[in-house]
Amino acid sequence: MEKVHCLIIGSGPAGYTAAIYASRANLKPVLYQGIQPGGQLTITTEVENYPGYPEGIQGPEMMVDFEKQAARMGADIRYGLATKVDFSKQPFKVWIDEEKEIEADSVIIATGASAKWLGLPSEERLNGFGVSACAVCDGFFFRTKEVAIVGAGDTACEEAIYLSKLCSTVHMIVRKDESGMKASKVMQDRVKATPNIKIYWNSVTEEIVGENKVEAMRIKNIVTNEITEVPVQGFFVAIGHQPNSDIFKGWLTMDEAGYIQTIPGTSKTNVEGVFAAGDVQDKIYRQAVTAAGSGCMAALDAERYLSAKGHV
């Protein structure tokens, strides 16, 4: 059994920023990095839209910088995965790797979200080499080129329209026919009205073609079984994200998709003393800079909570 003032679950921009602010507030934070230290940015390549890096930076390198800064401020950064929690009373209990039990006066959840993928071997192999799950993050690298996007919801439509402003042609792959498209009517109409978006109905991706970079996609019409190979340089997957929130179910209020709900304008959850930051509670923006901002909010909220309770 170990007792800590402020426990941060998860790394990435939200977790590390929370650790920086919590350390400066003398909360002596302990941060467990989770199954993917550094979060989703560790599987991206160039990051050009984060302030302070005028020449851009590789995602993994940026997360190393975040971690180093948090450590320099005094955060206790550890390997380990939170596997169980008990938020029924204070201090809160959190189990790491199903073995180590920690009691915490406050908890900041920054476990992020994971992109849903198609499950193709070529998709995994070319991830970061033309395959991406974030058009806003990576679309800039495909200016004037032909790209593909898979998905049928509002996010897929929004990202297709975003890409259409940068790329020569956007090939949109939709598994069902027009009647089965999940996006709102207004988003469907916008996509259909965009001249350089070409929609492939009743289609699935069979293969992403290319050795070291995306060169084409092979798609199949599930009605006719016709196989078509389309040259593209970028391949975007927009079939949704899954928040990493399973261990908090039953304790925290979530929406239907599993995103932790916070009081608007704060990082506070329905359990006093438990805060959430980053993509585990943000299904709209999902950017490194917004995650970092919410990590700052969570640390400030935790500091005020602990101060009011007389813990610091």
C-alpha positions as semicolon CSV with decimal commas, in nm:
position;residue;x (nm);y (nm);z (nm)
1;M;0,000;0,000;0,000
2;E;0,128;0,344;-0,098
3;K;-0,036;0,679;-0,026
4;V;-0,004;0,975;-0,267
5;H;-0,158;1,322;-0,287
6;C;-0,212;1,331;-0,663
7;L;-0,217;1,025;-0,886
8;I;-0,211;1,077;-1,263
9;I;-0,323;0,781;-1,472
10;G;-0,191;0,794;-1,827
11;S;0,069;0,992;-2,014
12;G;0,053;1,183;-2,343
13;P;0,009;1,562;-2,360
14;A;-0,271;1,566;-2,100
15;G;-0,098;1,347;-1,842
16;Y;0,245;1,504;-1,874
17;T;0,107;1,861;-1,866
18;A;-0,095;1,774;-1,556
19;A;0,226;1,637;-1,403
20;I;0,416;1,957;-1,482
21;Y;0,154;2,180;-1,321
22;A;0,092;1,949;-1,026
23;S;0,466;1,932;-0,957
24;R;0,498;2,309;-0,961
25;A;0,207;2,325;-0,714
26;N;0,400;2,088;-0,484
27;L;0,137;1,815;-0,511
28;K;0,413;1,553;-0,548
29;P;0,231;1,379;-0,834
30;V;0,287;1,016;-0,922
31;L;0,220;0,938;-1,289
32;Y;0,171;0,591;-1,432
33;Q;0,233;0,592;-1,806
34;G;-0,006;0,315;-1,906
35;I;0,022;0,065;-2,187
36;Q;0,142;0,323;-2,441
37;P;0,379;0,575;-2,278
38;G;0,336;0,904;-2,459
39;G;-0,005;0,813;-2,599
40;Q;-0,118;0,836;-2,961
41;L;0,156;1,080;-3,056
42;T;0,410;0,801;-3,028
43;I;0,260;0,640;-3,340
44;T;0,259;0,961;-3,546
45;T;0,546;1,104;-3,744
46;E;0,581;1,478;-3,805
47;V;0,387;1,718;-3,581
48;E;0,372;2,065;-3,735
49;N;0,076;2,225;-3,558
50;Y;0,193;2,228;-3,196
51;P;0,304;2,577;-3,083
52;G;0,669;2,620;-2,995
53;Y;0,813;2,387;-3,258
54;P;0,861;2,615;-3,560
55;E;1,039;2,348;-3,763
56;G;0,798;2,072;-3,660
57;I;0,893;1,769;-3,453
58;Q;0,844;1,394;-3,458
59;G;0,559;1,282;-3,231
60;P;0,768;1,041;-3,020
61;E;1,040;1,304;-2,977
62;M;0,786;1,559;-2,858
63;M;0,655;1,317;-2,597
64;V;1,011;1,259;-2,474
65;D;1,038;1,637;-2,429
66;F;0,711;1,642;-2,234
67;E;0,826;1,357;-2,012
68;K;1,165;1,518;-1,946
69;Q;1,002;1,846;-1,847
70;A;0,759;1,672;-1,611
71;A;1,047;1,479;-1,453
72;R;1,257;1,796;-1,417
73;M;0,968;1,957;-1,230
74;G;0,972;1,667;-0,985
75;A;0,699;1,433;-1,109
76;D;0,744;1,069;-1,015
77;I;0,697;0,899;-1,354
78;R;0,655;0,523;-1,351
79;Y;0,584;0,235;-1,587
80;G;0,261;0,056;-1,509
81;L;-0,102;0,015;-1,609
82;A;-0,399;0,099;-1,390
83;T;-0,619;-0,210;-1,395
84;K;-0,883;-0,145;-1,127
85;V;-1,018;0,146;-0,922
86;D;-1,240;0,201;-0,621
87;F;-1,383;0,553;-0,607
88;S;-1,646;0,472;-0,342
89;K;-1,471;0,669;-0,071
90;Q;-1,165;0,881;0,000
91;P;-0,880;0,819;-0,023
92;F;-0,941;0,660;-0,362
93;K;-0,791;0,322;-0,439
94;V;-0,618;0,235;-0,765
95;W;-0,451;-0,095;-0,850
96;I;-0,150;-0,099;-1,084
97;D;-0,082;-0,409;-1,295
98;E;-0,344;-0,591;-1,084
99;E;-0,098;-0,605;-0,793
100;K;0,020;-0,277;-0,644
101;E;-0,245;-0,085;-0,450
102;I;-0,226;0,292;-0,423
103;E;-0,437;0,526;-0,213
104;A;-0,473;0,875;-0,358
105;D;-0,624;1,196;-0,223
106;S;-0,695;1,302;-0,582
107;V;-0,687;1,131;-0,921
108;I;-0,634;1,279;-1,266
109;I;-0,742;1,048;-1,548
110;A;-0,555;1,104;-1,875
111;T;-0,585;0,762;-2,034
112;G;-0,670;0,896;-2,380
113;A;-0,854;0,724;-2,660
114;S;-0,753;0,473;-2,924
115;A;-0,840;0,501;-3,290
116;K;-1,044;0,219;-3,436
117;W;-0,870;0,051;-3,728
118;L;-0,978;-0,172;-4,014
119;G;-0,747;-0,454;-3,905
120;L;-0,547;-0,488;-4,227
121;P;-0,180;-0,593;-4,198
122;S;-0,088;-0,330;-4,458
123;E;-0,269;-0,066;-4,255
124;E;-0,056;-0,147;-3,951
125;R;0,265;-0,167;-4,154
126;L;0,211;0,171;-4,322
127;N;0,078;0,351;-4,014
128;G;0,275;0,676;-4,006
129;F;0,390;0,626;-4,365
130;G;0,077;0,752;-4,536
131;V;-0,182;0,582;-4,315
132;S;-0,337;0,802;-4,046
133;A;-0,640;0,824;-3,819
134;C;-0,636;1,204;-3,801
135;A;-0,692;1,416;-4,111
136;V;-0,659;1,742;-3,918
137;C;-0,320;1,626;-3,787
138;D;-0,174;1,487;-4,108
139;G;-0,375;1,619;-4,402
140;F;-0,129;1,905;-4,450
141;F;0,138;1,658;-4,568
142;F;-0,078;1,554;-4,864
143;R;-0,142;1,893;-5,022
144;T;-0,233;1,862;-5,395
145;K;-0,221;1,480;-5,372
146;E;-0,490;1,213;-5,398
147;V;-0,603;1,057;-5,070
148;A;-0,862;0,812;-4,943
149;I;-1,078;0,821;-4,635
150;V;-1,283;0,537;-4,485
151;G;-1,594;0,609;-4,281
152;A;-1,960;0,702;-4,296
153;G;-2,024;0,918;-3,989
154;D;-2,011;1,291;-3,924
155;T;-1,640;1,278;-3,838
156;A;-1,559;1,103;-4,165
157;C;-1,760;1,364;-4,357
158;E;-1,596;1,653;-4,172
159;E;-1,251;1,512;-4,238
160;A;-1,331;1,443;-4,604
161;I;-1,436;1,806;-4,649
162;Y;-1,124;1,924;-4,465
163;L;-0,905;1,710;-4,693
164;S;-1,089;1,832;-5,003
165;K;-0,954;2,182;-4,936
166;L;-0,596;2,052;-4,936
167;C;-0,592;1,756;-5,172
168;S;-0,663;1,720;-5,542
169;T;-0,908;1,433;-5,494
170;V;-1,057;1,262;-5,188
171;H;-1,177;0,905;-5,243
172;M;-1,433;0,824;-4,975
173;I;-1,506;0,457;-4,906
174;V;-1,847;0,384;-4,751
175;R;-1,943;0,028;-4,662
176;K;-2,317;0,072;-4,719
177;D;-2,533;0,247;-4,975
178;E;-2,661;0,601;-4,936
179;S;-2,949;0,494;-4,711
180;G;-2,706;0,336;-4,466
181;M;-2,477;0,634;-4,422
182;K;-2,458;0,730;-4,053
183;A;-2,370;1,097;-4,097
184;S;-2,630;1,368;-4,047
185;K;-2,820;1,477;-4,358
186;V;-2,649;1,815;-4,368
187;M;-2,302;1,657;-4,360
188;Q;-2,396;1,407;-4,629
189;D;-2,521;1,690;-4,849
190;R;-2,199;1,885;-4,802
191;V;-1,986;1,587;-4,899
192;K;-2,196;1,514;-5,207
193;A;-2,179;1,879;-5,310
194;T;-1,799;1,888;-5,290
195;P;-1,673;1,831;-5,647
196;N;-1,339;1,669;-5,561
197;I;-1,483;1,409;-5,321
198;K;-1,560;1,082;-5,495
199;I;-1,775;0,839;-5,296
200;Y;-1,752;0,463;-5,338
201;W;-2,076;0,313;-5,202
202;N;-2,107;-0,049;-5,085
203;S;-1,729;-0,073;-5,072
204;V;-1,464;-0,207;-4,837
205;T;-1,086;-0,180;-4,838
206;E;-0,915;-0,505;-4,928
207;E;-0,557;-0,382;-4,919
208;I;-0,341;-0,071;-4,893
209;V;-0,074;-0,100;-5,160
210;G;0,286;0,008;-5,105
211;E;0,609;-0,110;-4,949
212;N;0,745;0,190;-4,760
213;K;0,468;0,439;-4,836
214;V;0,107;0,439;-4,951
215;E;0,085;0,410;-5,329
216;A;-0,270;0,286;-5,388
217;M;-0,569;0,114;-5,232
218;R;-0,754;-0,193;-5,345
219;I;-1,126;-0,177;-5,276
220;K;-1,407;-0,424;-5,329
221;N;-1,770;-0,354;-5,411
222;I;-1,958;-0,593;-5,182
223;V;-2,260;-0,600;-5,417
224;T;-2,081;-0,676;-5,745
225;N;-1,757;-0,819;-5,595
226;E;-1,565;-0,600;-5,837
227;I;-1,210;-0,515;-5,725
228;T;-1,075;-0,170;-5,809
229;E;-0,724;-0,036;-5,749
230;V;-0,710;0,341;-5,698
231;P;-0,379;0,533;-5,682
232;V;-0,358;0,737;-5,358
233;Q;-0,073;0,878;-5,152
234;G;-0,258;0,905;-4,822
235;F;-0,508;0,676;-4,650
236;F;-0,718;0,808;-4,361
237;V;-0,928;0,591;-4,131
238;A;-1,226;0,769;-3,974
239;I;-1,437;0,492;-3,827
240;G;-1,427;0,628;-3,474
241;H;-1,224;0,630;-3,155
242;Q;-1,262;0,425;-2,840
243;P;-1,194;0,610;-2,512
244;N;-0,972;0,414;-2,275
245;S;-1,221;0,433;-1,989
246;D;-1,332;0,076;-1,923
247;I;-1,190;0,050;-1,570
248;F;-1,386;0,360;-1,464
249;K;-1,726;0,230;-1,573
250;G;-1,967;0,214;-1,283
251;W;-1,780;0,490;-1,101
252;L;-1,786;0,786;-1,339
253;T;-2,059;0,932;-1,557
254;M;-1,994;0,865;-1,926
255;D;-2,171;0,921;-2,254
256;E;-2,298;0,636;-2,470
257;A;-1,956;0,596;-2,636
258;G;-1,768;0,574;-2,305
259;Y;-1,621;0,925;-2,293
260;I;-1,596;1,051;-1,935
261;Q;-1,825;1,347;-1,881
262;T;-1,686;1,652;-1,703
263;I;-1,860;1,959;-1,567
264;P;-1,845;2,216;-1,852
265;G;-1,554;2,455;-1,814
266;T;-1,375;2,225;-1,569
267;S;-1,205;1,885;-1,553
268;K;-1,431;1,773;-1,266
269;T;-1,614;1,441;-1,292
270;N;-1,920;1,335;-1,094
271;V;-1,687;1,207;-0,818
272;E;-1,540;1,489;-0,612
273;G;-1,161;1,469;-0,626
274;V;-1,147;1,276;-0,954
275;F;-1,063;1,475;-1,266
276;A;-1,041;1,385;-1,635
277;A;-0,830;1,542;-1,909
278;G;-0,744;1,483;-2,272
279;D;-0,902;1,250;-2,524
280;V;-1,068;1,026;-2,264
281;Q;-1,317;1,311;-2,212
282;D;-1,286;1,501;-2,543
283;K;-1,449;1,348;-2,850
284;I;-1,467;1,674;-3,044
285;Y;-1,119;1,825;-3,079
286;R;-0,876;1,540;-3,002
287;Q;-0,565;1,750;-3,057
288;A;-0,237;1,749;-2,865
289;V;-0,270;2,116;-2,778
290;T;-0,625;2,083;-2,642
291;A;-0,524;1,774;-2,445
292;A;-0,234;1,966;-2,291
293;G;-0,468;2,252;-2,203
294;S;-0,711;2,020;-2,030
295;G;-0,420;1,859;-1,842
296;C;-0,335;2,203;-1,708
297;M;-0,698;2,250;-1,604
298;A;-0,703;1,915;-1,424
299;A;-0,390;1,995;-1,223
300;L;-0,525;2,337;-1,122
301;D;-0,860;2,184;-1,028
302;A;-0,682;1,915;-0,825
303;E;-0,468;2,175;-0,649
304;R;-0,773;2,376;-0,548
305;Y;-0,956;2,064;-0,434
306;L;-0,664;1,938;-0,223
307;S;-0,609;2,283;-0,074
308;A;-0,975;2,312;0,024
309;K;-0,957;1,967;0,186
310;G;-0,642;2,061;0,377
311;H;-0,425;1,800;0,206
312;V;-0,167;2,056;0,086
